[in-house]
Amino acid sequence: MNEVLQLAIFPLPNLVYFPGQNLPLHIFEARYRKMLEDSLQAQRRIGMVLLRPGWEKNYEGAPDTFRIGSYGNISKVDRLADGRYNLVLERSRRYEILEYVQSSPYRVAKVRPLPEGLPPPPDDQAEQIQRLVVTYMALSKQMGDDPAPRFYPDQPGDYETCVNTLSMSLGIHPLLRQELLELPSLAERGQRLELLLLRLLDRLKAQKRFNHVEFEYHSVN
């Protein structure tokens, strides 16, 4: 029997939350302060989900969202003097929204947790991690970024951590990150991420004569 949860939903226009990641959040809107306070009295979970394009027309209401997101457990809550909050979500897991059951003052949905699916065979994981890290390092160098120490080739971490952290932190359009999140298995996400990194690297090399390069959304399907 499929598990169904009821979660407070925190939709944002540019954040895609991946499984197994920690996510620092700053809560300042009144409706989302209420969401956090209620969640702390209940399951101590919040579901993050990406808003669909066009959200600006109805942000104060209930603009459309994607159906696939990730929820995390609330930890390290710090209430500031003016009523705002800093917190961290951790131990995240993907979910699918089945239906919204509340729209005001914040949204609540019935959701179905999603499995991550199988990673590649163990013998293939180390090789793909190495390729991902090397390509990420090359891309970061071209962009003038200082890559996070966890991605140095001699410290890549496990396969799931590498794939999901790179997917979440790479400076690409949110719709591309959403595509990665919606892939049903780690193996598919790793393959798609590698293809995306290579395409971005090739494009950046071709355009390196410009001082600024902005990657627009183009599906890698």
N, C-alpha and C positions, 0 to 999 in steps of 0.2 A: 504494500500500500504506500503510495507516494505521500511524503511528509508535506504538510501545508503549514506555513507560519503566517502570522499577522504582524506586519512591520510598519513602523513609521518610516516614511519615504522622504529623503532629502534630495531633491533634484537640483542639479547645477548645470550651467551651460557649457562648461569646458573641462569637466573632470570626469574621467573614467577610472573606476576603482577596480583593481585586479585582485584575484584570490591570493591569500597568503601574505598580504601587504599590510603595513602599518600606515595609517593616514591621519596626520595632524589636521584638525579643523578649528576654525574660529567662528563661533556662532554669535551673531549680533542682531539679526532680525527678530522681532518680538514673537512671531509665530514659530520660529525655529528654536527660540529659547524655551517656549512652551513644549515643543516636541521633545527636546532633550530632557526637560524636567519630568515629563510623563514617562519617557523611556527609561529613565533612571529608577522609576518606581515599578517598572514592569520587567521586560526581558533584558534590558540593558543592551539592546541592539538597535542599529539604525541602518536602513537600506539606502545606498547611494545609487543614483541613476542619472543618465545623461538626458538633458532636455533636447527635444527635436528642433531642427531649424525652424525659425519663425516664432520662437518662444517670447521674443521681446514684446509682441503685441498683447500678451496676457500674463506677464510675469507675476503680477500681484494676485492673479487668480490661480488657475490650474492648467498651465500649458501642457501640450502633449509631451510624453516622454517615450523613450525606448522601453522595450519590455524586459530586456536583460540588463542586470546590474549586479552589484556585489554588496552584501551586508557585512558589517563588522561589529565586534563586541566593544562596548564603550569602556575606556580605561583612562586613567590619568586626567580626571576632570578638574579644572581650575576655574572657579567662579570669580570674575573680576569685580572690582568695586562698583562699576556702573551697570552690572547685571549681565554683561557679555560673558561668554565662556570660551575657554580653550580646552580641547580634549583630544584624545587619540582613539581612533578605531583600530582594532587589531584582529588577527585570526579571521580574515575575511573569506567569504565563500560566495560563489556566483548564485544568482537566483533568477527566476522568471516571474514577472508580475502576472497573476491570473485575473485579478480585478481590483479596482480601487473601491474601498468600502467607506472612505471618509475623504472629504475634500477641504474641510475647513475646521479649525484654523490652519491645519497642516494636513498633508495627505497620509492616509493609512491604506495599505494594500494587503490582500492575501497573496502570498508568494509561494513558489515551489523551489526549494533548494536544488541546484543542478550539480551533477558530478563533473569533475574536471576531465574525465576521459583518460585514456591511456597515454603515457609518454612514449617516446621511441624506445626500442630495445636498449637495454643497458649499454651494450657495446657501442651504440651509435650516439649516446648522450654526450659523452666527453668530447667527441669530435665536433658535434654541432655546437656545444657550448664554446669551444675554442674558436670556431668560425664566427659565432655571434659576437664574442668579445672582441676579437681582432677587428671585425668590421665596424663595431660600435666605436672602438678606440680611433680608428681611422676617420670615421665620420665626425667624431668630436673634435679631433685635431683640425680637420678642414673648417669646422664651424668656429674654431677658437674657444671651445668649451674645455673646462677641466673635468674630465670624467670622474665619477665617484670611485674611490679606491676599491670598492668591492668588485669592480669590473676589470681590474688588472688581470692579465691572462693567467698569472700564477695563483689567483684567488677568485675563481669564477663563481664559487658556491654550487649548490645542487641545481639540477636541470630546471625544476619548477621555479625556484627562486630567480634564476637567471632570466628565464623567458618572461615571467610575469613582471619582474621589476623593470626590465628593459622596456617592455610593452607600455608600462605605466609612466615611466619617466622620460621616454624619448620625446623630444620636442616636435611632435607631428600634430596634424589636425585632429581634433577630438573624434571626428567621424571615422578616421582610420583606426584610432585606438578602440572605438566601439566595434568595428569590424573584427579586430583581433579578439576582443572579449567574447564575442558571440560564437566564435569557433568552438565546436563541441569537444575537442580534445587538445591536450598539451602538445601532442605531436604535430597537429595541424597548425596550432598557433606558433610553434617554433619554426616550422617551415615557412609560414607566411611572414613572420617577423624577419627571418633571414633574407627573404626576397625583397621585402620593403627596405631593409637597411642597405642592401646592395643597390637598389634603384635610387635611393636618396643620395648615396655616396657618388654614384655615377653622375647624377644630375648636378650635384654640388661641384664636382670636379669640372664639369663642362661649363659651369657658370662662375667659376672662382674669380674671374676678372672683375666681378661686381663686388662691392663692399658689403651688400646686404642681400641675402637670398631668403625669400619667404616661401615655404612649401604649402601650396594650396591642396585642397582635398581632391585626390584622384583615387578611386578604388583600385586595389591591386588584384581584384578578382580576374 
